[in-house]
């Protein structure tokens, strides 16, 4: 039980706003706060209480942001060392039970924030190197204990832990931090394996933690559609989809991205997988402008996997228009019988809205379009039943006639 004499700040919730907490939703928005007793700073633990005083839970405080508190435990007990070790152990066991630690796969998301009951923490595993991103100062403050917990849970599977939190913390409260090695030693000649495909992970300079693990199963599916085909991978980044297409016998693959560094890594990935550069072409240009100016009717399979167009609810309308424009341009010129893999990773754009947007683009393009498959994030990006916002990746496989 929590000692009532504790020095932790107490935050009381407005009567009508505590319902979501009782339903175990892990976010407390700033507008739900009735009063603050004490002077909590960013990253501090706070005790969350109902209007009449009952303890609702404990969380990390983030002043100046829309999500003021991320709740880690519900009820009276504050997380202790054992709680942290148990949470990390549970997350690792889930991935092992999923069969993600095998001879041909050593890449997975090991912790997915709210999906694993650890809001504010992302941890991606790349062949023994764990890259973590803390999205709250509270989570960043316990990183040394997290290292110990990961080391215990992973044992000999873990070689190093790299902290890449500087950008994610800067976006959540303007906190400054430096990226760097937290634990262990980075192995030399280090490559990650995903379904038998090798990838060079640029966690220091690359986007997010260096790779987009959430597309693992969708990349595998794309490979099945690619044999003997000419494939265009738009917003290709380091060529994840491209490698799978080439491995499965695509006739030709073009990778298009605005980042010359990403395309350099893409070409490195082609080389380490012993694939022929004669099958591949890198196109270093702005993807949106390319789709506006060029036709894609020469391709049998087109992949549209843009970055998040909406990072907040206020940007939703602009995002929908952006998705419609790029899909419309592709649909207008794709040849009959071709396949479109199209995605949205914008949390603010739900599955129905994304599908409706693609339908609207199809109508405007005057094309017959069939939805062959609906796609989402893989099981190592679990969605908490109490936090539906965790389902962010939407995808459609379309046949265009």
C-alpha positions in Angstrom: 0.0 0.0 0.0 1.1 3.5 -0.6 2.3 5.4 2.4 -0.1 8.4 2.8 2.9 10.5 4.1 4.7 10.2 0.7 6.3 13.4 -0.7 5.1 12.7 -4.2 2.9 15.3 -5.8 -0.8 14.5 -6.1 -2.9 15.3 -9.1 -6.7 15.2 -8.7 -8.9 14.4 -11.7 -12.2 16.1 -12.6 -15.1 14.0 -11.6 -16.4 13.3 -15.1 -12.9 12.7 -16.5 -11.9 9.8 -14.2 -14.0 7.3 -16.1 -11.3 6.6 -18.7 -8.8 5.9 -15.9 -11.2 3.4 -14.3 -11.4 1.8 -17.7 -7.6 1.5 -17.6 -6.8 4.0 -20.3 -3.2 5.0 -19.7 -3.3 8.7 -20.7 -4.4 11.7 -18.6 -4.9 14.8 -20.7 -4.1 18.2 -19.3 -7.8 19.2 -19.5 -8.8 16.4 -17.2 -6.7 17.8 -14.3 -8.7 19.5 -11.5 -5.8 20.4 -9.2 -2.2 19.7 -8.4 -0.9 19.4 -4.9 2.9 19.9 -4.9 5.2 21.2 -7.6 6.0 18.2 -9.9 8.5 18.6 -12.6 8.8 16.9 -16.0 9.6 13.2 -15.4 8.5 13.1 -11.8 6.3 10.4 -10.4 2.8 11.6 -9.5 0.0 10.1 -7.6 -3.3 10.3 -9.5 -6.4 10.6 -7.3 -10.1 10.8 -7.9 -12.0 14.0 -7.0 -12.9 12.5 -3.6 -9.4 11.3 -2.9 -9.2 7.6 -3.9 -5.9 6.7 -5.5 -6.4 5.8 -9.2 -2.9 5.1 -10.2 0.7 6.3 -10.6 2.4 7.8 -13.6 5.1 10.0 -15.2 4.3 13.7 -15.4 4.8 15.7 -18.6 3.8 19.3 -18.1 3.3 21.5 -21.2 2.1 18.6 -23.3 -1.5 17.5 -24.2 -0.9 14.1 -22.5 0.0 15.4 -19.0 0.4 11.9 -17.4 1.2 8.5 -18.7 -0.1 5.9 -16.2 2.1 2.9 -15.4 0.1 1.3 -12.6 -3.6 1.5 -11.7 -4.6 1.4 -8.1 -2.5 2.1 -5.0 0.8 0.4 -5.6 3.6 2.4 -7.2 6.0 0.5 -9.5 9.0 -0.9 -7.7 12.2 -2.6 -9.0 10.5 -6.0 -9.2 7.6 -4.5 -11.2 10.0 -3.1 -13.8 11.9 -6.4 -14.1 8.6 -8.4 -14.4 7.3 -6.0 -17.1 10.4 -6.3 -19.2 10.5 -10.1 -18.7 6.9 -10.4 -19.8 7.6 -8.3 -23.0 10.5 -10.5 -23.9 8.6 -13.7 -23.3 5.8 -12.5 -25.6 8.2 -12.1 -28.5 9.9 -15.4 -27.8 6.5 -17.2 -27.7 5.8 -15.5 -31.1 8.9 -17.3 -32.5 10.8 -14.1 -33.3 14.1 -15.3 -32.0 15.1 -17.9 -34.6 18.0 -18.7 -36.9 16.4 -16.7 -39.7 14.9 -13.9 -37.6 16.5 -11.9 -34.9 14.7 -8.6 -35.4 11.6 -7.5 -33.5 10.0 -4.7 -31.4 10.7 -5.8 -27.9 8.6 -3.1 -26.1 5.7 -1.2 -27.7 4.9 1.4 -25.1 1.2 1.2 -24.0 0.9 -2.2 -25.8 3.3 -3.6 -23.2 2.1 -1.5 -20.3 5.2 0.7 -20.5 3.9 4.0 -22.0 6.8 6.2 -23.1 9.1 3.4 -24.0 10.0 1.9 -27.4 12.6 -0.8 -27.6 13.7 -2.5 -30.9 15.9 -5.5 -31.0 18.4 -5.9 -33.9 20.5 -9.1 -33.7 21.6 -8.5 -30.1 21.6 -4.7 -30.2 18.6 -3.1 -28.4 17.8 0.4 -29.5 15.6 2.3 -27.1 13.6 5.5 -27.5 12.1 7.2 -24.4 9.2 9.5 -25.2 9.0 10.8 -21.6 11.6 12.1 -19.3 10.2 9.8 -16.6 11.0 6.8 -18.7 14.4 8.2 -19.5 15.2 8.7 -15.8 14.9 4.9 -15.2 17.0 3.8 -18.2 19.8 2.4 -16.0 17.3 0.1 -14.3 15.8 -0.8 -17.7 19.3 -1.8 -18.9 19.6 -4.2 -16.0 16.1 -5.6 -16.6 16.7 -6.1 -20.3 20.1 -7.8 -19.6 18.5 -10.2 -17.1 15.5 -11.0 -19.4 17.6 -11.5 -22.6 20.7 -13.1 -21.2 23.3 -14.0 -23.8 21.0 -12.7 -26.6 21.8 -9.1 -25.6 25.1 -7.6 -26.7 24.5 -3.8 -26.4 21.9 -1.2 -25.6 21.9 2.1 -27.5 19.8 5.1 -26.4 18.3 7.1 -29.2 16.0 9.4 -27.3 17.2 12.8 -28.2 14.6 13.5 -30.9 11.7 11.8 -29.2 12.3 13.6 -26.0 12.6 16.9 -27.8 9.2 16.4 -29.3 7.7 15.7 -25.9 8.4 18.7 -23.7 11.6 20.1 -25.3 13.9 18.0 -23.1 17.5 17.8 -24.3 19.4 14.5 -24.2 22.3 12.9 -26.1 22.1 9.6 -28.0 24.7 7.0 -27.2 25.7 3.5 -26.0 24.2 2.7 -22.6 25.3 -0.9 -22.0 27.6 -3.5 -23.6 29.6 -3.3 -26.8 28.3 -3.0 -30.4 29.3 -6.1 -32.4 31.5 -5.6 -35.5 30.0 -6.3 -39.0 26.6 -6.2 -37.5 23.5 -7.1 -39.6 20.0 -7.9 -38.5 18.0 -10.8 -39.9 14.4 -10.6 -40.9 12.8 -13.7 -42.4 16.3 -14.7 -43.6 16.9 -11.3 -45.2 19.9 -9.2 -44.0 19.6 -5.5 -43.2 22.2 -2.9 -42.2 20.5 -0.9 -39.4 21.5 2.7 -39.2 20.3 3.4 -35.7 22.6 6.4 -35.2 21.5 8.5 -38.2 18.4 6.6 -39.5 14.8 7.4 -38.9 13.1 6.2 -35.6 15.4 3.4 -34.3 16.9 2.8 -37.7 14.4 0.5 -39.4 10.6 0.1 -39.7 10.0 -3.3 -38.0 6.2 -2.8 -38.2 6.2 -3.7 -41.9 7.9 -7.1 -41.4 5.0 -9.3 -42.3 3.7 -6.9 -45.0 7.1 -7.0 -46.7 6.9 -10.8 -46.7 3.5 -10.7 -48.3 4.7 -8.2 -50.9 7.4 -10.7 -51.9 4.6 -13.2 -52.9 3.1 -10.6 -55.3 6.5 -9.7 -56.9 7.7 -12.8 -58.7 8.5 -11.9 -62.3 7.1 -8.4 -61.8 8.4 -4.8 -62.2 8.1 -3.1 -58.8 8.2 0.5 -57.7 8.8 1.1 -54.0 7.9 4.7 -53.2 9.1 6.2 -49.9 11.5 3.2 -49.9 13.7 4.4 -47.1 16.5 1.7 -46.8 14.7 -0.7 -49.2 12.9 -3.2 -46.9 10.1 -3.9 -49.5 12.7 -3.8 -52.3 14.8 -6.6 -50.8 11.8 -8.9 -50.3 10.6 -8.3 -53.9 14.1 -9.0 -55.3 14.5 -12.1 -53.1 11.2 -13.5 -54.4 12.2 -13.1 -58.1 11.0 -9.7 -59.1 12.1 -8.9 -62.6 13.1 -5.3 -61.7 12.8 -3.1 -58.6 13.0 0.7 -58.4 13.5 2.3 -54.9 12.4 5.9 -54.6 13.3 8.1 -51.7 14.3 11.7 -51.0 17.2 10.7 -48.7 20.4 9.9 -50.5 21.7 8.3 -47.3 18.7 5.9 -47.1 19.3 4.8 -50.7 23.0 4.2 -50.0 22.0 1.9 -47.2 19.4 0.3 -49.5 22.2 -0.5 -52.0 24.3 -1.9 -49.2 21.4 -4.2 -48.3 21.2 -5.4 -51.8 24.9 -6.2 -51.7 24.9 -8.1 -48.4 21.9 -10.2 -49.6 23.9 -11.2 -52.7 21.3 -9.7 -55.0 22.1 -8.2 -58.5 22.3 -4.5 -58.9 21.2 -5.0 -62.5 17.7 -5.8 -61.1 17.6 -2.6 -59.1 17.5 1.2 -59.6 17.7 3.9 -57.0 15.7 7.1 -57.6 16.7 9.9 -55.4 13.9 12.4 -55.6 10.9 13.8 -53.7 8.2 11.1 -53.8 5.2 13.4 -53.8 6.6 15.5 -56.6 7.5 12.3 -58.5 4.0 11.0 -58.3 2.7 14.4 -59.4 5.0 14.6 -62.5 5.5 11.0 -63.5 3.3 8.1 -64.6 3.6 4.7 -63.0 1.9 2.7 -65.7 5.2 0.8 -66.5 5.0 -1.0 -63.1 3.2 -4.2 -62.2 3.4 -3.5 -58.4 3.5 -0.2 -56.7 4.1 0.4 -52.9 3.1 3.6 -51.3 4.4 3.7 -47.7 4.7 7.4 -46.8 5.7 8.8 -43.4 2.9 9.9 -41.0 1.0 12.7 -42.7 -0.9 13.4 -39.4 1.0 13.4 -36.1 -2.0 15.0 -34.3 -5.7 15.1 -34.6 -5.6 18.7 -35.8 -3.6 17.7 -38.9 -6.1 14.9 -39.8 -7.8 16.8 -42.6 -4.6 17.8 -44.3 -3.3 14.2 -44.0 -6.4 12.8 -45.6 -6.0 15.1 -48.5 -2.3 14.1 -48.8 -3.2 10.4 -48.8 -5.9 11.0 -51.4 -3.5 12.9 -53.7 -0.7 10.4 -53.8 -3.1 7.4 -54.2 -5.1 9.3 -56.9 -1.9 9.9 -58.9 -0.9 6.3 -58.7 -4.3 4.9 -59.5 -4.8 7.2 -62.5 -1.9 5.8 -64.4 -1.5 2.2 -63.1 -2.0 -0.4 -65.8 -5.0 -2.9 -65.7 -4.2 -5.9 -63.5 -1.5 -4.1 -61.5 -1.2 -4.3 -57.7 -1.1 -1.4 -55.2 0.2 -1.8 -51.6 -0.8 1.4 -49.9 -0.3 2.4 -46.2 -1.0 5.0 -43.5 0.9 5.1 -40.3 -0.9 8.2 -39.0 -2.6 7.3 -35.7 -5.1 10.1 -36.2 -6.4 8.5 -39.4 -8.3 5.3 -38.5 -8.9 2.3 -40.7 -12.3 3.4 -41.9 -11.2 6.9 -42.8 -8.1 5.6 -44.7 -10.2 3.1 -46.6 -12.8 5.8 -47.5 -10.0 8.0 -48.7 -8.7 5.3 -51.0 -12.2 4.6 -52.3 -12.7 8.3 -53.0 -9.4 8.4 -54.9 -10.5 5.3 -56.9 -13.8 6.9 -57.9 -12.1 10.1 -59.0 -9.5 8.1 -61.0 -12.4 6.2 -62.6 -10.8 2.8 -62.0 -12.2 -0.5 -60.9 -10.4 -1.4 -57.7 -10.7 -4.5 -55.6 -9.5 -4.8 -52.0 -7.6 -8.1 -51.9 -6.2 -7.8 -48.3 -6.3 -5.5 -45.3 -3.0 -5.1 -43.5 -1.9 -3.9 -40.1 1.1 -4.0 -37.7 2.5 -7.3 -36.6 2.0 -9.1 -33.2 5.2 -7.6 -31.7 3.4 -4.2 -31.9 0.5 -5.4 -29.7 -2.5 -3.1 -29.0 -3.7 -2.9 -25.4 -7.4 -3.6 -25.2 -7.7 -0.4 -23.1 -5.7 1.7 -25.5 -7.1 1.4 -29.0 -5.0 4.3 -30.2 -2.1 1.8 -30.3 -3.4 0.4 -33.6 -1.8 2.9 -36.0 -0.7 1.0 -39.1 -3.3 0.5 -41.8 -2.7 -1.0 -45.2 -4.6 -2.2 -48.3 -3.6 -4.5 -51.1 -5.5 -3.4 -54.2 -5.9 -4.8 -57.7 -6.4 -2.0 -60.1 -8.3 -2.6 -63.4 
